[in-house]
Amino acid sequence: MHPKKRVALLFGGKSVEHEISLRSAKSVFEAIDRTKYEVILIGIDKEGVWHLCTPAIFQGKERFSERDQVTFLPHPARGQLFNVSQGHLLDPVEVAFPLLHGTLGEDGTVQGMLKLLNIPFVGSDVLSSSLGMNKEASKRLLREAGIAVARFMSCSVHTRHTLSFQEVVDSLGLPLFIKPAHLGSSVGISKVRNETEFWRAVEHAFQYDHHLLIEEYIEGQEIECSVLGNEEPIASLPGEIIPQHEFYSYEAKYLDENGAILLIPARLSEEVAAQIQEISCRAFKTLYCEGMARVDFLVRKGKEIFVNEVNTIPGFTEISMYPKLWEASGFPYGELIDRLIELALARYEQEQKLKTDFRGEMKRG
């Protein structure tokens, strides 16, 4: 019998999406195959301190404390955990599963740390994670690849004095959306109809990021498609979100149980659904994604397709669209977790084959 692989679920974090991360981790913890995996729960508090947790953290019966602080150490046996509070080494971790939505978790930061520590991890690598989080950079790359995106402008906190409401309206029209450039889960997003709302939305977005994106409003269906794989990704059936709020806001996603109606499959023709799947895989490759991503679309008049964004660590609760779309496509939640871990280990094995020393070749030359 093969020994169980030690999988570390990373969750929480300093992001405004901290609570959503806990919910995703709880769902993965409850669904993962315990005959294959020994699960280590590593929670990151809102100050950025790492803690070894028990399942009680998900029921609110346990809090992060100074008695359970841990960290990873560089070590030949990859994934070496050190209990900071008690001063001793713990068994190594063989693969990490980051479920850290938003800043310092989904943006390449944790992925870079795991690379330095030589720990395989689920999901996209450093560059693709960073690109997925940076809405401006990702839109520019998608547009360069011939993938349609909404027209947009950008502004930083240092250039805000040059921002002109009339110039924005002349370029993008009204209504429009203003959003932080480096956040997810619709945090900090505002729909703008007039100049008063415009300046209020700018101030609101700058509370969360030093860069903001100003986008044209596209009236259409909100469609999501899940992607899975490394070099040869596959796409799920597309799903549709019908917000019961003005748009699919943070409140509609997570706080109001009646905030949106989810339709799987989406109300699309077979031809458009196939195009959505094809574009999802193209967008995934364009941003160099691996493992998983959810690609969000706007479809105008049932046929004009625009990519809205690519999420490299999508919501992972059992009612989140990423796993629900795969379940509808014949990939149950538990099998999906298995496949993501397999993809992480396969990528790691490929990376280990790359040379890191060419001195021998220089001598032979």
N, C-alpha and C positions, 0 to 999 in steps of 0.2 A: 504494500500500500504506500503510495506517494505521501510524503509529509505535506502538511498544509502550508500554503504560502502565506507569509505574514504581510497583510495589506494594511497600510495606514490611511485612514480616512482623515483628510484635513478639512476643517470647517471653522466657521465663525469669521474672525478677522476684523480689521479696523474699518472695513467698508460700511457704507450705509445699508448694504444688503446683508448684514450680519445675521439677522434673524431668519432670512430666507435660506441662507446657507445651512443653518442648523436643521431646518425642515428637510432640505435635500439630503443631508447626511443621515438623518433619522430614517428616511425612506430607503436609502441604499443599505444601511446597517441592517434593517429588518428584512431586506430581500436577498442579500448576498448569500451564496451557498456556503454554509458553515462546514460542510464536509470537505470543501476544497480550500477554504481560507480561514486563517486566524486573523481577526480584525482588531486593529489597534486604533483607538479613538483619540485623535489629537485635536483639541479645540484651541483656537486662538482668540484671546479675549479682545476687547475693544481698545486696549492699550498696546496690543501687539505681542503679548506674552503667550508662550505656548504651554499647554497643559495636557497631561495624560488624564483622560476622562473615563467615566463609566457610562453605561446606557442611561443612568439616572439623569444625565445632563439634558436629555431630550424630553424628559417629563417635567423639567423645572425643579426636580428634587435635589439637584446638585448644582453648586456654583463653582466657578473657577476660583482656585485658592492658591496661596503661596506654598502649600504642602505638596502640590502635584506638578510643579514646573519642570518642563523637559526641553531639550534641544537636540538637534542632530549634530554629530561630530564627523569631520572628515576622517575616514577610516578605510583600510583595505577591504574589510568586510562591509560592503556598502550598506547605507541605511542605519548606521550605528546610532542608537538613541542613548542619551545620557540624562539621567534623572538629576536635575539641578538641585532640587529640594533635599534629596537624600544622598547625593554624592556618589552614585554608582551607575555603571553601564547597564543597559537593558538589552534584550535580544535584538538583533538587527532587523530592519524592515526590508522586505524584498521588492515591494512596489508601493508607490504612493498614489492615492486617488484624491486629487484636489477637488473639493466641492466649495471653493471659495469664490463666490460671485462678486464681481466688481473690482474696485481698486485694491491693489496689493495681493490679488489672488487670481484674477482673470487676465491681468494685463502683462503677463510675462515675468513679473517679479518673483513669485514663488517658483515658477518653472526654471528660472535662472539659478536659483538657490539649489534646487534639486539636481540640476545638471552638474553644478560644482561638486555636489556631494556624491555624484555617480549613482543616483537612485532613479530607476525607471519610474515613469509617472504616466497616468492616464491623461489623454487629451493632447491639445496642441502644444507645440514647442514654444520657445521664447519669442521668436519673431512673429509667428502667426497669432499668438496670444496678444501681443502688443498691437498688432495691426487690427485685430478684431475689436479691441477696446477703443482704438483711436478712430472715431467715426469719419473724420476728415480724410485721414490717410487711406482708410479702407475704401472710401467712396472714390478717391482719385485712382486707386489701383483698379477697382472694378470698372470704372469708366474707361480707363486705358485699355482694358481687356475687351471692350465692346459690350459690357453689361450695363443696361440702363439703370440709372439712379435718379432720384429727384434732384432738381437744380438746387444749388446751395451756395452760401457764402460763409466765411468764417471770420472770427474776431478774437483777439486775445485781450486780456485785461490791460495790456500795455498799449494797445491800439484802439481802445474803446472810444477815445476822444475823437477819432475819425469817423465813428459810426454815424450814419445818417439814415433816419427812418425813411425819408422820401426816396433816397437812392436804393434802399433795400426793397421798398414797395415797387419802384419802377422796374427793378430787376426780377423780383420773385412774385409780386402780386400779393393780394390778401384773400383769405387768411393765410398765415404761415406758422411754422413751428420754430421755437427756439429751444435748444437743448445743450447741456454740457457735452463737450466733445469726447470725454473719457469716462462715461458712466453707463450703467445699464439699468434694466428694470424700470425704465421710464422715469427715473428719479430726476427731478429738476426740470422736467419738460413742461412747456407752456404752449397753448394754442393762442395765437395773437390775431385780433381783428381790427385794432386801431392803435394810434400812437401811444395812448396811456398804457394800454396792455403791453405794448412793445417794450417800453423802458422798464416796466415792472418785471417783465419776463427776463430781460437782460440782467437786472440786479439779482433775480432769483437764481438764474443759471450760474452766475459768477460766485455764488455761495458754495458751489460744489466743484468748480473747476476754473482754471485760469484761461481756458479756451472754450469758446462756444460755437455752435453750428446754427446757422439760420437756413431753414429749408422751405421750399415751396410746399404748399398744401396740395396733396393729390387725393382727390375723392375717389375711393374705390374699396374693394374688399381687402381685408387684412389676412394674409395667407402665411402659413409657416410650414417649413419642410425640414425634416431631420436628416442629417447626413452621418454616415458611419464608414470608417475605413482609414487606411493610410494612403498608399499609392493608387489604389483603385477603389475610390469611395462609391457607396451606393446611397440612393435617396429613398426616403419613405414615401408613402402616400401624402399628399399635401392636406393640411387641415386649415380650417377657417375660424377666425375669431370675430365674433360680433359683439363689440363693446356695448354695454348698457349705460356707460358714462359717455362723455363727449368724445373721448378717445381712450385707447387702452393704457390708462395711467397706472401708476404704482398701486393706487387704491383699488382700481378695477381688477388688477392681477392678484393681489394678495390680501386685501382687507375686507372687501365686499364679496361675500360668497355668491352673490348674484350679479357681480360686476361685468361678466361677459358670458356669452353663449359660445361653446366650443363645438364645431361641427367637423366630424371626421367620417368620410372624406369631405373635402371642401366642395362648395357648389361651383364647379368648373367643368368645362367641356373636357373630354378625354384628351384632346389636342393640347389645350392650355395646361392641364395637369401634367402632361408629359414634358412640356416646355419648362414648367416650374422645376421638375425633377432634374432635368438636364442642366438648367441654369444653376440650380443649387450645387451640383457637383462641380460646375465650372467656377463658381464663386469660391467654393471650398479650396480648390486647387490654386486659384488666383492669389488667395491670401496665405498659401502654403500650410493650410490646416492639416491636422492629423487627428485620428481617433474619433472625435465627434464635433459636431457643430449644429446649430439650428439656424437656418437661413430664413429671414423674415422678408416678406414681400408686400407690395401694394399692387393690386390689379385693377386698372381703370377700364370701365366699360366691358368687363369680362374678357379682355384680350390684351390690353397694354400692360406689360409686366415690368415692374421696377423693384430692384433689390433695396430694401430699407436698411438692413444691417445683418451682420453675421455674428452670432453669439458662440464663443468657443467653450464656455462652461454654462450651458443653458440650465434653467431650473430642472431639478431632478426628483421632485416629489412624485409620488405615484399618479397625481392628477396633473402634472406638468405636461405641456405639449410634447416635449422631446420624447420621453418614454411612451406616452400615449400614442403618438404617431407610429412608433415602431411596433407597439403591441397590435395596432390595427393592421400593420403591414406583415404580421406573422412572427414578430420577434418579442416574446414576453420579457417582462422587466428583469427577471433573474438572469435569463440568457443574455440580455443586453449588457448587464454588468460583467458577465463572464467574457463576452467578446471584447469589451473595452479594455479589460485587463490583459487579454491575449494580445491585442494590438499594441499596448504599451510595451510589453515584453518583447514582441517581435521587433519594434523599432529600436529598442535598446540593444538587442543582439546585433542588428545591422550596424549600429553606430560603433559597437565594439570591434568590428572588423576593419574600421578605418585606421590608417597608420597615424601615429602621433610622434614618430621619430624617424628622421630621414638621414641620420648621420652615417649609417652603414652604407647607404646608397652613395653618399658623397665620397666616402673612402674608396668605394669600388670605381667611381667615376674618375 
